[in-house]
Amino acid sequence: MDWIKRQEKVKASLMQSVGPFPGKTPLNPVVTGVVKKSGYRVEKIIYESIPKFYVTACLFIPDGIKGKRPVVIHVSGHTDNGFREPTYMILIQNLVNKGFIVFAIDPVGQSEREGFSDTGGISRNNQSGVPYHSYVGNQCFLSGSSLAMYFTWDIIRGIDYLETRKEVDMKNIGIAGRSGGGTQSAYAAAFDDRIKAAAPEAFITSQKRLLESVGLQDAESNLYHAVVNGIEHADFIEVRAPKPMMIVTTTRDYFSIQGARETFTEAMNAYKAFGKPENLILAEDDYIHGSTKKNREAVYGFFQKFLNFPGNPVEEEVEIIPPVELKVTSTGQVLSSLGGETVFTLNRKRSGGLMNELKISRNNIEVHLNNVREKAANISGFIPPDNEGEKVFFGRYNRKTYNIEMHVIQGEGLCYIPFLLFIPDKTIKSKVIIYLNPEGKSADAYPGGKIEQLVNRGFIVAAPDLSGTGETTNSAGRYLDHLVDYATVLIGRSQQAIRAGDIIRISEFLKARNDVDPFEIGAIGIGESGPALLHAATFDKSIKYVILINSLISYNTLVMNEHYKVKFSCAVPGALTGYDLPDLMAYIPRGNLFWQI
């Protein structure tokens, strides 16, 4: 009973992170062609998982079926050709030769489902796969959603399509996929009970080991507030127990083998509790992030056993079908053939609904603003600074009319914020400017530069390296932006909230100095520093005036424009569920906010 209760809790948490799913609508399936091969045929299929959101797929059907056959759904990893890639076709064609029906689906943003209606000046490399997934996934995160929802829903609706096929044994459905396909197969199997057996490959590890090694991957691999909601890789397995599950992995994969083994051991507790330890299997081979014959044969044997279709698991040599023969649409791309919706257009509709709610709330502006500060703090993950951290003075040097002091103060935890303090000669209770450049404290600190111009006008200027900038930049990780940005998605702590805390600590440090007028503290936010400054000024009234230069002034613009050029690090995941940057601007006294674009 304890495990059943835990499964119910995990399902609810997964739905919080991935859902809500759209309602089920007509699939409107179309067979666009049939390819006849020795021993089987391939039907080219298009269906609508959401109205006008077209999914391209191929159904591989063995000859001579009498009655119903088990089906294996195949979802591919990050390749330009999707399931048509040779390493995937080896698995697919072997499964078909062994008598299985295989339903191979093109994922969002890959193969025939590239997601931009036009390039908008975006390089070809960013129009599909990992870059595209992160680009459009960032827009989903801003709206409090996950790109994973679209991947998962495509598969769920694909199973709905399979229910219409007389050849398919709906009691024996399996799913397999490697890398990004492993991610999708783990998600779909966790959500859809119709999937009897699942074999995710090159994905299952653990959040802990992932963060210790290569770091977080692209957007669909990171569920909105997953860590906040208590989701770990083991949950994708345990929530299915005791249904058959095989973790397929390799020892030199950048998805840690140690994490895979630890997750297997943890999940086994659930299978033992249900009395079915034999239903959880770990298959591994000594190899990098990729497919091996040993692992593929383990997959064949797994499905033969658990989908009640026994046979020989030995892999046969196959003649790979050329990708062009499996082209489903007339042009090779959904958008140029059919048009329709994209993740961007669907998320834009979702965001439009959120903005309408904000618009209605703003009609009673006093009540609205009373609530916004709390919403912004909660959604961004702001923690008020305690200002009790260590403060270190590192020295001083002189320029003609001013001194430059070097300081470090303690930020959150064991993080430290270095900053330069520019102090005019003969200073008595000066006005102060906190100067925020995303390139760091030294960017405009050269002789004759913009900071010096301010100092020569009598201002004390503090130029910090906010967390993640300048000397505090993190240079580790395979995908640096993913490592930092998507960690905030998982834990519900945005970089903007952390940097707002940095700014407030700098402000408190300055107010304690004898040469500072504590009632005349302002700040300049350049580029990506602007949103952090707006959050800081909302949470700390001592920042009297704010100047924004070439700064983002609305998160809504990021979700309403297909091609944006702002880094995700300046965003707050989920912000549009409760506020936008103009709401924060309303907290700055009238006449004390200036911006230059």
Backbone torsions as a table, in degrees:
resi	resn	phi	psi	omega
1	MET	NA	-35.7	179.9
2	ASP	-62.2	-41.1	-179.7
3	TRP	-69.6	-36.3	178.1
4	ILE	-64.2	-42.0	177.2
5	LYS	-63.5	-39.8	178.9
6	ARG	-65.3	-40.3	178.8
7	GLN	-61.4	-41.0	178.0
8	GLU	-62.6	-40.2	179.1
9	LYS	-66.3	-42.5	-179.8
10	VAL	-64.9	-41.6	178.7
11	LYS	-60.0	-40.7	178.4
12	ALA	-66.0	-40.1	179.4
13	SER	-67.0	-41.6	177.1
14	LEU	-61.0	-40.7	179.7
15	MET	-65.7	-35.3	175.9
16	GLN	-63.2	-38.2	-176.1
17	SER	-82.4	-31.2	-174.2
18	VAL	-107.3	-42.5	-173.8
19	GLY	-79.7	-166.4	-1.8
20	PRO	-77.0	149.3	176.8
21	PHE	-77.8	154.4	174.8
22	PRO	-67.4	166.2	172.8
23	GLY	-72.2	156.8	179.6
24	LYS	-78.7	129.9	-177.3
25	THR	-125.4	169.2	-179.8
26	PRO	-55.2	134.1	-179.5
27	LEU	-76.3	-27.0	-178.4
28	ASN	46.3	53.0	-176.0
29	PRO	-69.4	145.7	178.0
30	VAL	-135.1	133.0	172.1
31	VAL	-94.4	115.1	-175.1
32	THR	-92.8	-7.0	179.0
33	GLY	172.7	164.9	178.6
34	VAL	-133.6	133.0	176.6
35	VAL	-112.1	124.2	-179.8
36	LYS	-96.5	126.6	177.4
37	LYS	-125.1	167.0	-179.6
38	SER	-65.6	112.0	176.6
39	GLY	92.5	-7.0	179.4
40	TYR	-164.3	167.7	173.9
41	ARG	-126.3	160.3	178.5
42	VAL	-122.2	119.4	174.9
43	GLU	-97.0	129.0	178.7
44	LYS	-91.0	124.3	-168.0
45	ILE	-129.7	141.9	170.0
46	ILE	-124.7	130.9	173.4
47	TYR	-135.5	164.6	-177.8
48	GLU	-107.8	106.3	177.8
49	SER	-72.0	-29.3	171.9
50	ILE	-134.4	149.0	-178.1
51	PRO	-49.3	123.3	178.7
52	LYS	68.2	10.9	174.0
53	PHE	-103.0	97.6	-166.5
54	TYR	-88.1	133.8	177.6
55	VAL	-112.8	126.4	177.0
56	THR	-97.1	140.4	-176.0
57	ALA	-156.7	164.4	173.1
58	CYS	-129.3	135.3	178.1
59	LEU	-107.5	114.4	-179.4
60	PHE	-94.1	118.8	-172.2
61	ILE	-123.9	117.5	178.0
62	PRO	-63.2	150.6	175.9
63	ASP	-71.2	156.1	169.5
64	GLY	73.3	24.8	179.0
65	ILE	-70.3	129.1	172.2
66	LYS	-120.1	120.0	-174.7
67	GLY	85.6	-136.4	-176.0
68	LYS	-121.8	151.2	-179.6
69	ARG	-124.6	150.6	172.0
70	PRO	-66.3	153.8	-179.4
71	VAL	-126.1	141.6	173.2
72	VAL	-113.6	121.0	174.8
73	ILE	-82.1	132.1	178.0
74	HIS	-117.2	127.1	175.2
75	VAL	-121.8	135.7	-170.1
76	SER	-97.9	163.1	174.6
77	GLY	-85.4	-161.7	-171.2
78	HIS	-80.9	87.4	174.6
79	THR	-132.2	150.9	-179.8
80	ASP	-64.4	-31.1	-176.8
81	ASN	-97.3	5.2	-179.0
82	GLY	60.2	-134.1	-176.3
83	PHE	-69.7	-10.5	-178.7
84	ARG	-76.9	-8.7	178.5
85	GLU	-61.2	139.1	-174.7
86	PRO	-53.0	-41.3	-177.8
87	THR	-65.6	-30.5	175.9
88	TYR	-77.7	-36.9	-178.3
89	MET	-67.1	-29.6	175.6
90	ILE	-58.7	-47.0	179.3
91	LEU	-65.3	-47.8	-176.5
92	ILE	-61.7	-49.3	-175.3
93	GLN	-69.1	-31.7	175.5
94	ASN	-67.6	-42.2	177.7
95	LEU	-60.6	-41.4	179.5
96	VAL	-66.1	-42.9	179.0
97	ASN	-63.3	-25.1	178.1
98	LYS	-87.9	3.1	172.1
99	GLY	104.1	-2.2	179.5
100	PHE	-81.2	145.9	163.1
101	ILE	-78.8	138.0	177.5
102	VAL	-123.5	129.6	177.3
103	PHE	-111.8	106.1	-175.7
104	ALA	-102.4	125.1	-172.9
105	ILE	-114.2	135.8	172.6
106	ASP	-78.0	126.6	177.6
107	PRO	-73.3	162.6	173.3
108	VAL	-52.6	133.5	171.8
109	GLY	76.4	15.2	179.8
110	GLN	-136.0	156.6	176.5
111	SER	53.6	-117.7	-176.4
112	GLU	-84.2	7.3	-176.2
113	ARG	-120.9	35.7	173.2
114	GLU	-58.8	144.5	-162.2
115	GLY	-101.9	1.4	-179.3
116	PHE	-102.6	132.1	176.7
117	SER	-72.4	-26.6	170.4
118	ASP	-149.7	164.0	-172.7
119	THR	-74.0	-28.1	179.8
120	GLY	57.2	27.1	-178.9
121	GLY	82.4	0.7	179.6
122	ILE	-79.5	137.8	-177.5
123	SER	-63.3	154.3	-179.7
124	ARG	-56.3	-34.5	-177.6
125	ASN	-65.5	-20.5	-177.5
126	ASN	-97.3	6.7	-174.2
127	GLN	-93.5	-5.8	179.7
128	SER	-153.2	170.1	173.6
129	GLY	64.0	-146.5	-174.7
130	VAL	-53.7	-51.7	-178.3
131	PRO	-60.7	-42.3	-179.9
132	TYR	-66.2	-43.5	-178.9
133	HIS	-57.8	-41.8	-179.9
134	SER	-73.0	-37.7	-177.9
135	TYR	-60.9	-51.0	-178.5
136	VAL	-81.3	-26.8	176.9
137	GLY	-63.7	-33.4	177.6
138	ASN	-60.9	-38.4	178.6
139	GLN	-65.9	-37.5	177.1
140	CYS	-64.0	-43.3	-179.5
141	PHE	-60.4	-39.8	179.3
142	LEU	-59.6	-31.1	-179.4
143	SER	-91.3	9.0	178.1
144	GLY	75.3	26.7	-179.7
145	SER	-124.2	-176.5	179.6
146	SER	-134.1	140.0	173.3
147	LEU	-58.7	-29.1	179.4
148	ALA	-56.5	-26.8	179.5
149	MET	-59.8	-43.0	-177.6
150	TYR	-69.0	-42.4	177.3
151	PHE	-58.3	-48.5	-176.1
152	THR	-67.3	-42.4	-178.1
153	TRP	-65.3	-37.2	176.5
154	ASP	-56.7	-40.6	-178.9
155	ILE	-72.3	-43.8	178.9
156	ILE	-58.2	-44.3	178.6
157	ARG	-70.6	-29.1	173.7
158	GLY	-62.4	-38.4	176.4
159	ILE	-66.5	-36.0	174.7
160	ASP	-59.7	-39.6	177.8
161	TYR	-64.5	-42.5	-179.5
162	LEU	-58.9	-30.7	178.7
163	GLU	-62.2	-21.7	-179.3
164	THR	-85.7	-7.0	-176.2
165	ARG	-95.3	125.7	-176.0
166	LYS	-68.5	-21.1	-177.6
167	GLU	-80.1	-15.4	-168.5
168	VAL	-89.7	129.8	173.4
169	ASP	-88.0	100.5	-174.7
170	MET	-70.0	-11.4	176.8
171	LYS	-84.0	-8.2	-177.3
172	ASN	-134.8	75.9	179.0
173	ILE	-110.5	130.9	175.4
174	GLY	-119.7	166.5	176.0
175	ILE	-144.0	141.2	179.7
176	ALA	-144.9	152.4	176.5
177	GLY	-176.7	153.7	-177.6
178	ARG	-119.1	145.2	178.8
179	SER	60.5	-117.2	176.0
180	GLY	-58.9	-30.6	175.2
181	GLY	-70.4	-31.8	174.1
182	GLY	-64.5	-39.0	176.2
183	THR	-60.5	-51.1	-177.7
184	GLN	-62.4	-41.7	-178.0
185	SER	-67.5	-35.0	176.6
186	ALA	-66.3	-42.3	179.3
187	TYR	-63.3	-52.4	-174.9
188	ALA	-61.6	-41.2	-179.6
189	ALA	-64.7	-31.9	178.7
190	ALA	-71.6	-29.9	-175.0
191	PHE	-95.2	-30.3	-171.6
192	ASP	-113.4	110.7	-177.7
193	ASP	-69.1	-11.7	178.4
194	ARG	-71.4	-18.1	177.3
195	ILE	-79.4	112.8	-176.0
196	LYS	-81.5	-42.9	-175.6
197	ALA	-132.9	134.0	-176.9
198	ALA	-129.8	139.5	-179.8
199	ALA	-133.0	69.4	177.0
200	PRO	-67.2	134.5	-175.9
201	GLU	-121.2	139.5	173.3
202	ALA	58.4	42.9	174.4
203	PHE	-143.4	-50.4	-173.4
204	ILE	-63.3	122.4	172.2
205	THR	-147.0	-123.8	170.9
206	SER	-152.8	153.3	179.2
207	GLN	-58.0	-41.4	-178.3
208	LYS	-59.9	-51.8	-177.6
209	ARG	-70.1	-31.5	177.4
210	LEU	-64.1	-45.0	179.7
211	LEU	-68.9	-28.8	178.8
212	GLU	-75.5	-20.0	-173.8
213	SER	-113.6	-107.0	-173.0
214	VAL	-73.3	-25.2	-178.3
215	GLY	95.2	179.9	-174.5
216	LEU	-70.9	149.2	-177.6
217	GLN	-98.8	-162.2	-172.6
218	ASP	-71.4	179.3	-161.7
219	ALA	-60.0	-39.3	-175.1
220	GLU	-71.5	-13.6	178.2
221	SER	-84.0	-4.6	-176.3
222	ASN	-124.2	115.5	-177.4
223	LEU	-87.1	140.5	-178.9
224	TYR	-57.0	119.2	178.4
225	HIS	59.4	33.0	-177.7
226	ALA	-59.7	-45.8	-179.0
227	VAL	-69.3	-40.2	176.3
228	VAL	-56.7	-40.3	-178.6
229	ASN	-86.9	5.6	173.5
230	GLY	77.8	24.8	-176.7
231	ILE	-90.2	127.0	173.6
232	GLU	-124.9	166.9	-179.8
233	HIS	-58.7	-35.8	179.9
234	ALA	-61.0	-27.1	-178.9
235	ASP	-65.9	-32.2	178.5
236	PHE	-63.5	-25.7	-179.5
237	ILE	-91.5	-49.9	-175.2
238	GLU	-62.4	-32.4	-178.3
239	VAL	-66.7	-18.2	-179.8
240	ARG	-95.2	-15.3	-172.6
241	ALA	-53.6	138.3	6.7
242	PRO	-99.7	26.3	-179.4
243	LYS	-64.3	147.7	-175.9
244	PRO	-60.2	134.2	-178.3
245	MET	-146.6	134.5	175.1
246	MET	-127.2	122.5	174.8
247	ILE	-86.8	119.3	-178.7
248	VAL	-108.5	123.8	-172.5
249	THR	-149.2	170.1	176.3
250	THR	-131.8	154.4	-170.0
251	THR	-74.3	-22.4	-178.3
252	ARG	-112.6	18.8	175.4
253	ASP	-67.4	148.5	174.5
254	TYR	-73.3	-13.2	164.9
255	PHE	-82.2	107.4	-167.3
256	SER	-48.5	125.8	175.3
257	ILE	-65.2	-33.6	177.4
258	GLN	-62.2	-42.1	177.7
259	GLY	-63.6	-39.1	178.9
260	ALA	-64.1	-43.0	-179.4
261	ARG	-66.6	-42.3	179.7
262	GLU	-64.9	-39.3	178.2
263	THR	-66.1	-40.8	176.5
264	PHE	-58.5	-45.8	-179.5
265	THR	-63.0	-42.7	179.4
266	GLU	-65.0	-47.0	-176.9
267	ALA	-66.3	-28.0	179.9
268	MET	-59.6	-29.2	178.3
269	ASN	-59.1	-38.9	178.9
270	ALA	-67.3	-44.6	-178.2
271	TYR	-66.1	-35.6	175.9
272	LYS	-66.6	-38.9	179.7
273	ALA	-62.7	-32.7	177.8
274	PHE	-86.9	-0.4	178.5
275	GLY	76.4	21.9	-178.3
276	LYS	-132.8	55.5	-179.6
277	PRO	-62.9	-25.6	-179.2
278	GLU	-70.1	-11.3	-178.2
279	ASN	-86.2	-6.6	176.5
280	LEU	-113.4	123.6	-173.4
281	ILE	-129.3	142.5	172.0
282	LEU	-113.4	117.8	176.3
283	ALA	-111.4	127.7	179.7
284	GLU	-142.5	155.7	177.4
285	ASP	-142.2	159.5	179.1
286	ASP	-84.4	101.7	-176.2
287	TYR	-167.1	172.2	177.0
288	ILE	-83.4	-163.8	177.6
289	HIS	-72.1	91.2	-177.3
290	GLY	-177.3	-175.2	-175.0
291	SER	-99.9	143.7	175.9
292	THR	-129.2	156.2	178.7
293	LYS	-60.5	-41.4	-179.7
294	LYS	-58.7	-46.0	-179.3
295	ASN	-69.3	-37.9	178.5
296	ARG	-63.8	-40.2	178.6
297	GLU	-66.0	-32.8	174.4
298	ALA	-63.4	-38.1	178.2
299	VAL	-65.7	-45.4	179.0
300	TYR	-57.3	-48.4	-178.6
301	GLY	-64.1	-36.4	178.7
302	PHE	-60.8	-49.9	-178.9
303	PHE	-70.0	-36.0	177.3
304	GLN	-59.8	-38.9	-179.2
305	LYS	-75.2	-51.0	-168.6
306	PHE	-90.0	-12.6	173.5
307	LEU	-102.8	16.3	173.1
308	ASN	56.1	46.8	178.4
309	PHE	-141.4	73.0	-173.5
310	PRO	-63.0	153.6	179.8
311	GLY	178.5	-170.3	-179.2
312	ASN	-87.4	121.3	-178.6
313	PRO	-81.9	-2.0	-177.1
314	VAL	-66.4	133.8	-178.0
315	GLU	-76.0	138.3	177.0
316	GLU	-104.5	153.9	172.0
317	GLU	-72.3	138.4	-179.4
318	VAL	-129.2	152.8	174.1
319	GLU	-90.1	109.8	-173.5
320	ILE	-63.1	130.5	176.6
321	ILE	-70.4	126.5	177.8
322	PRO	-59.2	138.3	-177.9
323	PRO	-53.0	-36.1	-176.3
324	VAL	-62.1	-29.6	-179.8
325	GLU	-71.1	-19.4	-177.8
326	LEU	-104.9	16.6	177.1
327	LYS	-68.5	126.4	-172.9
328	VAL	-91.9	-41.5	-178.0
329	THR	-93.7	164.6	-175.9
330	SER	-67.1	-34.5	-177.5
331	THR	-101.6	-9.2	-174.8
332	GLY	89.8	1.7	176.3
333	GLN	-141.4	132.8	179.9
334	VAL	-58.6	-46.3	-172.2
335	LEU	-65.8	-39.8	179.9
336	SER	-78.4	-21.6	178.7
337	SER	-88.1	-43.9	-170.8
338	LEU	-123.0	-16.6	-172.1
339	GLY	71.2	-135.7	175.7
340	GLY	92.9	-167.2	-175.4
341	GLU	-85.6	157.8	170.2
342	THR	-127.0	171.5	175.3
343	VAL	-57.9	-39.5	179.0
344	PHE	-59.3	-48.9	-176.4
345	THR	-68.3	-36.2	178.7
346	LEU	-68.8	-41.5	178.4
347	ASN	-68.9	-32.4	177.3
348	ARG	-62.6	-39.1	177.0
349	LYS	-64.1	-44.4	178.3
350	ARG	-59.8	-45.0	-178.8
351	SER	-66.7	-34.6	176.9
352	GLY	-60.3	-38.2	176.2
353	GLY	-64.2	-40.1	178.1
354	LEU	-65.3	-39.5	180.0
355	MET	-68.9	-32.4	175.3
356	ASN	-64.2	-38.9	176.9
357	GLU	-63.3	-40.5	177.1
358	LEU	-64.6	-40.8	180.0
359	LYS	-61.3	-43.3	178.5
360	ILE	-64.1	-42.4	179.8
361	SER	-62.6	-36.2	-177.9
362	ARG	-70.6	-14.6	177.6
363	ASN	-61.2	-28.8	172.7
364	ASN	-110.8	79.1	-166.1
365	ILE	-63.5	-33.4	-178.3
366	GLU	-65.9	-48.0	178.1
367	VAL	-65.1	-41.5	-179.7
368	HIS	-57.0	-49.5	-177.3
369	LEU	-70.4	-28.2	175.6
370	ASN	-64.2	-27.7	-178.0
371	ASN	-93.4	-25.9	-171.1
372	VAL	-64.0	-42.8	-177.6
373	ARG	-58.3	-43.7	179.1
374	GLU	-66.9	-41.6	178.2
375	LYS	-62.9	-44.4	-179.2
376	ALA	-62.3	-40.4	178.7
377	ALA	-65.1	-44.6	-177.7
378	ASN	-68.1	-46.9	-176.0
379	ILE	-70.3	-40.9	-178.6
380	SER	-76.3	-20.0	-177.9
381	GLY	81.9	32.2	-178.7
382	PHE	-72.2	133.9	174.3
383	ILE	-118.4	117.5	-178.5
384	PRO	-57.7	131.3	179.7
385	PRO	-66.0	146.2	176.7
386	ASP	-95.1	-11.3	175.8
387	ASN	58.1	23.8	178.6
388	GLU	-103.1	5.2	-175.5
389	GLY	-72.5	171.4	-178.7
390	GLU	-68.2	144.9	177.0
391	LYS	-130.3	126.6	-175.1
392	VAL	-127.7	130.0	175.0
393	PHE	-97.1	124.6	-173.8
394	PHE	-105.9	2.3	175.9
395	GLY	128.9	177.7	-174.2
396	ARG	-145.0	146.4	169.1
397	TYR	-141.3	163.5	-168.6
398	ASN	-112.3	139.4	164.8
399	ARG	-118.2	166.7	-165.9
400	LYS	-42.5	-51.0	-173.0
401	THR	-116.7	9.1	-178.1
402	TYR	-159.3	163.6	175.0
403	ASN	-108.3	154.2	174.5
404	ILE	-120.5	119.8	176.4
405	GLU	-103.1	145.5	178.9
406	MET	-109.6	122.5	-177.4
407	HIS	-130.5	156.3	169.2
408	VAL	-135.9	131.2	173.8
409	ILE	-123.4	154.0	-178.1
410	GLN	-79.2	130.7	175.3
411	GLY	-93.7	-141.6	177.3
412	GLU	-70.1	138.7	176.3
413	GLY	56.8	-125.3	-179.6
414	LEU	-101.6	17.7	176.7
415	CYS	-84.2	145.6	-179.1
416	TYR	-126.6	147.5	-176.0
417	ILE	-115.5	106.3	175.1
418	PRO	-81.5	144.0	175.0
419	PHE	-152.7	156.4	176.1
420	LEU	-103.5	138.9	178.3
421	LEU	-117.5	116.1	-177.9
422	PHE	-98.8	117.9	-171.1
423	ILE	-122.9	116.9	178.5
424	PRO	-63.1	151.2	173.7
425	ASP	-62.3	148.9	176.9
426	LYS	55.9	48.3	-177.8
427	THR	-89.2	131.5	172.9
428	ILE	-136.1	113.8	177.7
429	LYS	47.7	61.3	-177.5
430	SER	-82.5	156.9	167.4
431	LYS	-70.1	153.3	-174.5
432	VAL	-125.6	142.9	172.3
433	ILE	-124.1	125.4	170.1
434	ILE	-89.5	117.0	-170.8
435	TYR	-104.4	113.6	-171.7
436	LEU	-113.1	109.7	177.3
437	ASN	-117.0	127.8	-178.6
438	PRO	-63.1	-16.5	176.7
439	GLU	-83.6	-5.0	176.3
440	GLY	108.7	176.0	-171.9
441	LYS	-65.9	-25.6	-174.5
442	SER	-90.1	-6.6	-171.1
443	ALA	-58.5	-43.7	-178.2
444	ASP	-117.8	26.6	-174.7
445	ALA	-95.7	3.2	-176.5
446	TYR	-73.0	157.0	178.1
447	PRO	-56.5	131.1	-178.5
448	GLY	84.0	-1.3	-177.4
449	GLY	-78.7	-176.1	-173.8
450	LYS	-64.6	-36.1	178.9
451	ILE	-66.2	-43.1	179.3
452	GLU	-61.2	-36.7	178.4
453	GLN	-61.2	-37.9	177.7
454	LEU	-69.3	-42.4	-179.5
455	VAL	-62.7	-40.4	-179.5
456	ASN	-67.3	-12.0	174.6
457	ARG	-96.1	7.4	173.4
458	GLY	99.7	2.1	179.8
459	PHE	-85.3	140.9	161.4
460	ILE	-81.2	133.5	-177.1
461	VAL	-122.1	127.0	174.2
462	ALA	-107.8	122.4	-179.4
463	ALA	-118.3	102.9	-176.9
464	PRO	-97.7	161.0	163.4
465	ASP	-94.7	95.6	177.2
466	LEU	-62.6	158.3	-177.5
467	SER	-49.9	125.2	180.0
468	GLY	88.8	5.7	177.5
469	THR	-125.6	162.3	176.9
470	GLY	52.9	-127.6	-178.3
471	GLU	-68.4	-14.6	-178.4
472	THR	-97.8	9.4	179.1
473	THR	-65.9	136.7	176.1
474	ASN	-88.4	120.4	-177.3
475	SER	-105.1	9.2	-177.6
476	ALA	-98.0	162.0	173.2
477	GLY	106.8	145.1	179.9
478	ARG	-66.6	-44.7	174.2
479	TYR	-118.8	96.2	-172.7
480	LEU	-59.1	-48.4	-178.4
481	ASP	-61.0	-41.9	179.0
482	HIS	-61.7	-43.5	-175.1
483	LEU	-57.0	-44.8	-176.0
484	VAL	-86.3	-53.0	-173.7
485	ASP	-61.7	-44.7	-173.4
486	TYR	-80.9	-17.2	170.5
487	ALA	-62.5	-36.7	179.0
488	THR	-68.0	-33.7	177.3
489	VAL	-62.7	-41.8	-176.3
490	LEU	-69.4	-40.8	-170.1
491	ILE	-99.2	-4.1	179.7
492	GLY	70.9	25.4	177.5
493	ARG	-124.3	104.0	-177.6
494	SER	-76.9	154.1	173.8
495	GLN	-63.1	-30.4	179.5
496	GLN	-63.9	-39.4	179.1
497	ALA	-68.4	-41.3	179.2
498	ILE	-64.3	-43.6	179.7
499	ARG	-69.6	-33.1	174.6
500	ALA	-60.6	-40.9	175.5
501	GLY	-61.8	-39.2	176.1
502	ASP	-59.0	-46.3	-177.5
503	ILE	-63.1	-42.5	-179.9
504	ILE	-65.2	-37.3	176.6
505	ARG	-62.9	-40.4	176.8
506	ILE	-62.9	-43.7	179.6
507	SER	-60.4	-44.2	179.4
508	GLU	-64.8	-38.7	177.0
509	PHE	-60.2	-44.2	-177.0
510	LEU	-67.8	-39.3	-178.0
511	LYS	-62.9	-23.6	-178.4
512	ALA	-82.8	-7.1	-178.2
513	ARG	-84.5	146.5	-179.5
514	ASN	-71.6	-23.6	-175.9
515	ASP	-93.8	9.3	-177.1
516	VAL	-113.4	135.8	170.4
517	ASP	-83.0	107.1	-173.1
518	PRO	-67.5	-12.4	179.4
519	PHE	-97.7	4.9	-178.2
520	GLU	-130.1	57.4	178.3
521	ILE	-108.2	122.9	176.8
522	GLY	-126.3	178.2	-178.0
523	ALA	-150.6	147.6	174.6
524	ILE	-115.0	125.1	177.2
525	GLY	-113.5	118.9	-178.2
526	ILE	-102.7	132.8	174.5
527	GLY	54.8	-124.4	-174.4
528	GLU	-69.0	-9.9	177.0
529	SER	-78.5	-16.7	-175.1
530	GLY	-58.9	-51.1	-179.4
531	PRO	-60.2	-37.3	177.5
532	ALA	-62.6	-40.5	178.9
533	LEU	-64.7	-41.0	178.2
534	LEU	-62.3	-39.8	176.3
535	HIS	-64.7	-42.8	-179.5
536	ALA	-62.8	-43.5	-178.8
537	ALA	-67.5	-26.7	176.3
538	THR	-72.1	-39.3	-175.9
539	PHE	-87.8	-14.6	-175.9
540	ASP	-136.6	107.3	-176.4
541	LYS	-70.9	-11.4	-178.8
542	SER	-72.9	-14.2	172.8
543	ILE	-82.7	101.0	-166.1
544	LYS	-78.3	-41.6	-178.6
545	TYR	-134.9	152.5	-173.4
546	VAL	-132.8	132.7	175.5
547	ILE	-121.1	124.3	178.5
548	LEU	-110.4	130.8	-179.5
549	ILE	-123.0	118.7	-180.0
550	ASN	51.0	43.5	-175.4
551	SER	-108.6	150.9	171.1
552	LEU	-64.6	133.0	-178.9
553	ILE	-121.2	5.4	175.5
554	SER	-159.6	127.2	174.3
555	TYR	-70.6	-27.4	179.8
556	ASN	-57.8	-33.2	-179.4
557	THR	-64.7	-27.0	-179.8
558	LEU	-71.5	-31.8	-178.4
559	VAL	-93.3	-15.7	-179.1
560	MET	-93.9	-9.4	-179.9
561	ASN	-116.3	126.8	-174.9
562	GLU	-63.2	-34.0	-176.4
563	HIS	-119.3	102.6	178.8
564	TYR	-110.0	160.0	-176.1
565	LYS	-126.3	11.0	-179.5
566	VAL	-91.5	138.6	177.6
567	LYS	-67.7	145.2	-178.7
568	PHE	-65.0	-20.7	-178.3
569	SER	-62.3	-19.0	179.6
570	CYS	-89.4	0.1	-176.4
571	ALA	-98.9	164.7	173.5
572	VAL	-117.4	111.4	178.3
573	PRO	-55.0	129.2	179.0
574	GLY	83.2	2.4	-174.4
575	ALA	-54.4	-43.5	-172.8
576	LEU	-70.0	-6.1	173.3
577	THR	-76.5	-9.3	-177.8
578	GLY	-145.4	-21.3	-176.9
579	TYR	-168.8	169.7	172.0
580	ASP	-136.8	169.1	-175.6
581	LEU	-58.8	-36.5	176.2
582	PRO	-58.9	-28.5	176.8
583	ASP	-65.9	-34.7	177.9
584	LEU	-72.3	-34.6	179.4
585	MET	-60.6	-29.1	-177.7
586	ALA	-66.3	-16.2	179.2
587	TYR	-82.8	-13.5	-179.5
588	ILE	-84.9	130.7	-176.4
589	PRO	-52.4	143.5	-178.1
590	ARG	-56.6	132.8	179.8
591	GLY	88.0	-3.5	-177.8
592	ASN	-108.9	10.5	176.9
593	LEU	-118.9	127.7	-179.8
594	PHE	-133.7	142.6	173.3
595	TRP	-142.8	150.2	-179.6
596	GLN	-128.6	124.9	-179.2
597	ILE	-118.8	NA	NA
